[in-house]
Structures are given as C-alpha cells and as structure tokens.
Amino acid sequence: MELARRIALESLHSLGMVDLGDAEGDEPGAMGPTLRITPRGRAYLADAPESRRGSEPSRFLDNQAIRIGRGAKVGSVVAIAPFVEIGGVSGALDLHITPQTVSHALSAGFEADVIRARLEQLAPLPDPISRLLTQASAVIGRGEFVATFGFIWVDDPEVRELLSTRRQTADLFIDPSPPGGLLIAPGVDLDRLARRCRSLGVEILVDGAVYRTRTVTPGRASGTRRTDSSGTLPALRSTRSPNSTRTPNSTRTPNSTRTPNGTRTPLYKRGSE
C-alpha cells in the first residue's frame, strides 16, 4: 500500500502524468489528496498497438520543430539538448531548432558538423535547417589573441614611429599595434616604460599626471676597471691590531752589551743601587 501511494503521489507527479489536488479540501476520512490525469498521462495510457508505438519515427513538423518519435533512443534525444528548445509536451515531445539556439551552441564550442550529425540520428534534415547550419558554420575572418600589459595613447604618428623603431624602446611594444597608440609587451612594468620613453623625450601620463619613476638604474662604469686592493700587503698591514704594531721609537732594551773583545759587560750589578 505504501509503495503504491509513493508511486502515485511522487513518481507519477514528478513525471508530469498526474496533478495533485488540495489535501485540505478533501473529506476527513479520505486516504490522501485527489489525483487528476494530465494530457501527458492520457497520452501514455492511450490504447495504441504496441507495434505502432515502437515503430513511430521522429520527424520534422516544419522548418524549426522536430517531433520525437517513440522509437527514438534516449541518448539521441539528450545529445541534442544543448541546441534545442522545448516546444510542446502534450501527447508528444516537440523540440524547436532556431538560429538563436544554433548560435548559442556554436559559441559554447559545438561544431556545425557535430550539430548536423546529432540531428540526423533522429530525422533527415529539411533544407532550411541544413542551410542554417551551413551559414552558421561559415568563417568570414580570424582574429589572433596576443597577451599585452597595457596600451598607451599616442596621437602624434611621428612620436609613435619614434617609440616603435628606436633601439631603446622598440622591445617594449608589440608590432604591429593598432592606430592611435602602442600595445605594451608582456612583462614590461610601468617604471621601465616611463624611464625608457623619457630617455627619448616622451613623457608617460597616468591618470592625467606625468608618471615619475621610483627606481634609478645604476650607470655603467666606463674605462678600465680598477682592481680591488683589499687583498694587497699594505691593506693587510693596516688591518693588524694596534698591539702588534711596532712604533719607530720603540727599541729593544738588552740586558747586557757585548764588547769588541767578546766579553759581556753587564749594565748593572746585582745588589747595587
């Protein structure tokens, strides 16, 4: 009993085969809400031969609508869902194919050949839909994506030519750039751009004010490179501790002196004052 109740109130209602009545308006002794069979439910319950149900193919009703037959596979119907709209569901499932749905499918990444193949699995395409797919798949031009850091407006064509051809700034921009300015190459920061352009006499404006660089590039040393003298002998002597240095006036005081005869003469006698 509980299984039948759930099928009637939940499964059939979810499939759109029955509508549920108002439970509050029913009599106190009623088992539950009343059920009303929908047109879809009556179509499913129609007394049609099983052979005719299984052999009915899908077909196009006009230049946009296709009626799904009972013999269509579920996978084939689901495959065309991205580029169709649901038209009617009373008695049969009708799907609409419009230029808008085809355009949305192409923008989502579907190819025209894929759309054509999926539709032909259900029914032969009429000429209007075939021409629609041919026109939608036509390529009238191509555009190339190029990553860029930014864009600077330069109204003067001579200044644009100067910045794009000089060695100091040629590697900062993408060639070719659109008219009216220059595309900045990826990896070029604003400080580097302003510094290079200013070296040619061109200032960069940011929010209406001249941009001032925050970093200074160290200049290159010219001429012969001087050798570091930190490892030379005078430098080593200058780093010695003061206790180990010997002053010119400091002399060693001997305890005795040697006479020319070879005898030592003591400087003082033990016990003498």
Buried (B, 14 or more C-beta within 10 A) or exposed (E): EEEEEEEBBEEBBEEEBBBBBEEEEEEEEEEEBBBEBBEBBEBBEEEEEEEEEEEBEBBBBEEBBBBBBBEBEEEBBEBBEBBBBEBBEEEBBBBBBBEEBBEEBBEEEBEBEBBBEBBEBBBEBBEEBBEBBEEBBEEEEEEEEEEBBEBBEBEEEEBBEBBBEBEEBEEBBBEEBEEEBBBBBEEBEBBBBBBBBBEEEBEBEEEEEEBEBEEEEEEEEEEEEEEEEEEEEEEEEEEEEEEEEEEEEEEEEEEEEEEEEEEEEEEEEEEEE
